[in-house]
Amino acid sequence: MKILKTSLAGKLPAIFISAVLLAGCSSEKKTAYEYATVTRGSIENSLSAVGTAEAESSIIIQSPVSGIVDEIFVDAGDTVKKGQLLLNVNSTGNPNDKRITPVYSAVDGVVFARSVNVGSSLLGRGSPAATSLFTIVSGTDVLNITAQIAELDISKIKKDLPVAVNFQAMGGKTFFTKVSEILPMATLGDVVSYTVHAKINNGEKLLRPGMTCSLKFIIEKEENVLCVPNGVLRFVPENAELLPDGTVQIKSAEKKKASSSSASSSVTQALTGKGSNPSGKKGNPYGHPTGEVSFADQSEKSEADKTAGEENKNVKTLWYTDEDGKLCAVQVAAGISDGIKTAVTPLSSDVNLDGLKVILREAE
């Protein structure tokens, strides 16, 4: 079996951390597995949110005089023109002795809300508590989409980040736009969040202010990359291990039992702080003190060590079987994930993973 070796650092873009590709096969008895296929396609890492469509501007219509609403000529949802008659006010308050004052629209737009009925008493705009008659939104050719993003996710959102906006009220129609604004002030509540805006062209007047929508912010997207289901990256065979030289070694029953016992003992010692360790000190070997001094290494890591550690987090093993049913393994670099599948890439161009059937789990 050919072993491919190369440096881990600086060979791939940031989205695909460099890794050493190792492959090997076992020679023990067959085990039944369920498989998934390495496929090539598109993958994106996204963030979802709920938003509301709002007009870029709106005005409140009030009466110039106090009185009683005598007649109403428009309702919520109606399109109005500047100067159009909206309602009449009887300023005397006496139905037998009317003095009618008309109220007109100040702008072209759509009636977003009506706040009064025929017979309602109202205060004119000269009063400190003037009555709101209508809310009219104007400039609906472009709607402003507003969403709240939790503080834990706001660092992922940047201006001009692509956004897909879906309206269930429009039969699931999706509009594509970009983030136009991120407000600096936080909104306090059960969860601290920040307001994010995106604008949508509404020239066809299909959308109305107040409609709810779902937003998908596209954080990262890759085209024509190799992908595997996430479960493939989590699979580890109980009866085999990948050695540093790239070969697969089958564990004997005694070795598996000893390994399991040793792991159980180590965890118990870690949790209780009891038992010995190479340093001769007491405590939790994983660096979490249990009332006694931890013997975890507290020395400062160099930048090179930190970088290597970050790279190793992205090195994953794909397990598969050859034509003889022998267990084999290949190491890859894991890239972006959409929560269902993950992009993977071999370091060497000599290895072709496209179409390879890899192990998802042991068959029941």
N, C-alpha and C positions, 0 to 999 in steps of 0.2 A: 504493500500500500504506500502510495506516494505521500510524503509529508511536506506541506507547504509552509514555509516560515518567512516572516518579514517583520519589520518594525511596527509597533502599535501606534506610534505617534505621527501625526501630520500627514496621513495618507488619504483621508476622506474629508468631505465638508463637515461642518459642525453637526448637520442633521444626521449624518451617519458616522458615528465614532469608530475609528479604526480598530480592527481586531485581527488576530491571527486565525487563519482558517486551518483547522486540523480535521482529519478524517481517519476513521479506523473501523474495523469490523471484528465481531466475536466469532467463535467457532463452537458455541454451545447449542443446546436444544432450542427449538423454536417456541415462541410464545405468541398467542393471538393478540393482534392489536387493531385498533380503529385508526384510520389514516385521514389526513387532510392533504390537499395538493398545494404546492407552492405556485401561486399564480402571479401574473403581471397585470398591473392596473393602476388606478388612481387611489389615493388615500389622503384624508385630511384630518387635521386636529382642529376641533371647533369648540365653541362655547355657546350654550343656548341661554336665551332669556325671553321674557314676555314683555311686550311693549304696547304702546297706544299711539294711534295716529292723531296728530293735532294740527290745526291750521296755524300758519305762520303768524297770523294776527287775528284778533277778535275785538269787538266793541260791545259795550252794554248800552241798550236803548232805554232812555228814561223820558218821562213826560215833562213838558215845560211847566205844567200846572198840576195842582192836586185835584182830586175828584174821584169819580166812579167810572170804571171801564164800561163804555156804552156798546161798542161794537169791536170785534176782532176780525181781521181780514186775512191773516196768514197764520201758519202753524209751524212747528218744528219740522225741519227737513225741506221747507219750501225755499226755492231760489228767489231772491229779491233784487231789485235794481235800486240804485241811488235815487231818492225822491219818491219811492213807491209808498203808498198809504198802508200803514200797518194796523192802526186801530184809532178809534175815536174816544175821547175822554169828555164826560159831562162834568164840567168844572163846578156846577152848582150843587151837585149831589142830589138834586131833586128830579125824579123822572118826569114830573109834570111841568117842569120849568127848566128845560135843558139849555145849556150853553156849551156847544160842542167845540172841542179843540182837537184837531187832527195831529197824529204823530207819524212822522215819515222816517224811512230808512236813510241813514247818513252815508251808506256805502253800498256797492254791489257785493253780494255774497249769498250765504246760505244761513237760514235761521237754525241755529244750533239748539236753542232752548227757548221756550215760552214760559214765563213765570206768573202770568195773571190769567184770570177768566173774566167773562162778562159779569159785571156786578161787583167785581173786586174793588176795594178802596185802595187808593194809591196816593203817595206823596210825590210832589213834583221835584225836579232836580235842584230847586233852590233850598230844599230841606236837607239837613245833615243826614237824615235817614231816608233819602230818596229811594223810591221803589224801582227795582229792575224789571223792565217789561219783557225785553227780548235780549238774547245774546246772538249776535250775528258774526259769523266767521267770514273773513275775506281772504283772497289770495289762495284759493284751494287748488290752483294749478300745481302747486308744490306743497306736500304735506311733510310735517316734521314728525319723525318717529322717535318717541321717548322711551327709554328703558333704564331700569335700575340694575347696576352690576355690583355684586358683593365686593367688599374690600379685599378679600382673598384672591379675587380674579381680576381686579381692575388693572393690575400691572400688565396683563396680557393684551389689553385693549389699547390700540394706538390710533391716532388720526389717520384717515384714509384706509383703515383696515377693511377688507371686503366683508359685506354683510348680505345674507339672504333673508328677506322678510316675507313671511307667509301669512296670508289672510284666509282663515277658514270661512269667513262670511262671503268670500269671493270664490268659493269652491276650491280652496287650496291654492289659489293663484300666488305665485312667488315673484317678488320684485328683487332685483339685484342693485345694490347701492354700496356706499362706503360710509364709514364713521365720519361725521362732519364736525362734532364737538364733544369734548369731555369736560363737564363742569368741575371746577376745582373743589367746591364745597361738598362735604359729605352730608347724606341724609341719614338722620339718626332714627333708629327703631329697634326691632328685635335683632336685626342684622344691619350693621353699618354698610351703606351702599353709596354709589356715586351715579349721577345722571349722565347718560350717554345719548347723543342725538345722531340721527341719520336722516337724510332728506330723500323723498320719493317723488318722482314726476307723476302727477295726477292729471295730465292734460286731457285724458278721456273722461275725467270725472267719475271713474268707477268707484273710487274710495271716498268715504265720508269721515269727517273728524269724529273722534271718539271710538272708532273701530279698534278692537284689540288684534294683536298679531303676535306671532312667534318669530324670534330673530335667531339666526345662526351666524356667529362671528367666526370667520375662517382664519384661525390663528396660523396654521401652516397647511400647505398643500403640495403634494408631489404627484407627478404624472409618470406613468410607465415604469413603475418600480415593482420589485418582487415583494409579495405580501403573504403572510401566514396568519391563521387564527391565533389569538392570544394564548389559547390553551396549549398549543404546540410548544410555546416557549416555557410553559410551566411544567411540562412533562419531564420526569426523571425516572428511569427504570429502577426498580428495586434490586434487580439482580445483576446490574452492570454499572461500571464507572468508566469515565474517559480519563486516561492517564495523560500526564504532561507530554509524552512523546506522540500523542495522537492515536494510540491504539485503545481498543475497547477491551476491558478486562471483566470477565464474569466472576461475580462473587460466589464463593462457596456458601453453603448453608451455615457452617460454623462461623465464617467471617461476617455474614450478615447479622447473625445473632450477637456476635461480639461487638460489632459496630453499633447495633441498636442499644445494647447494654451500656456501652461506653458513652454514647450520646445521652442516654437517660441519666447516667451518673453525673456527667458534666453539667447538665441543666440543673439537677438537684443541688449540686455543690454551688452553682452560680446563684441560685435563688436563696440558699440558706447561708452562704458565706462560709460553709464548713468544708473541710477537706484540704488537700495539698494542691499546690500548683508550682509551676517551674520556678517562679520567683521566690517561693518560700514565704510569701506574704498571705494574709487572709483577706477575704472579701469576694466580691463578685467579679469573675474574670472578664465580664462584659462591660465593666466600668460603671455599674450601678451599685453603690455601697448599700450594704444591708446592716448597718449599725457598726461595722468594722471598717478598717481602712481598705479601700479598693486597691487591687494590685494592677489595675489596667494601666497601660502605658500612657502617661499624660504628657509625653514629650511633644514638642512642636513638630508638625509634619512640614516637610519642605514643599514648595510649590510643585516640584516635579512629582512628589509622592501623591499630592492631591489630584493632579492631572491624571496620573496613572490610575488612581482609584476611580475617578469619574469614568474613564474609558472602560475599566473592567466591569462597571455596572451595566454597560451596554453590550458586553460580550455574552451571547446566548448560545446554547447548544441545541441543534436540531437532530433528533434521532430518527433513523429509518432502517429498513432492512434491504439487503441486496437480493439478487435473483435467487440465491440459495437460502434465503430466509435468515441470514445471519444479521445480528444487530450491529448497526454502524452509527457513527455520529459525525457531525460536521459543525464547526463553530462559525457563527456569523455575527455581524454587527446589527443591533436592533436600532431602527430609526423611529420615525413618528408613528403614533398610534391613534386610531379613532375610537378606541375603547372596545372594539370587536376584533380588529386585525391590526397587525404591526408590519411596517416595512422592514425588510431584512436585506442585507447585501453581503456577499463574500468579498474578501479582500483581493483575492487573486482572480484574474480574468480567465484562468485555466479551468475554473470550476463553474459548471452550469447547473444552477438550482431550478431553473424554470421547468415546471411540470413535475418536479420530484415529489413523490408521495412520502410525507413525513408522519411520524407517529403522533397522534393526538392523545390517545389513552390506551390502556390495556383493555381488551375486549372482555365483557362480562360473561 
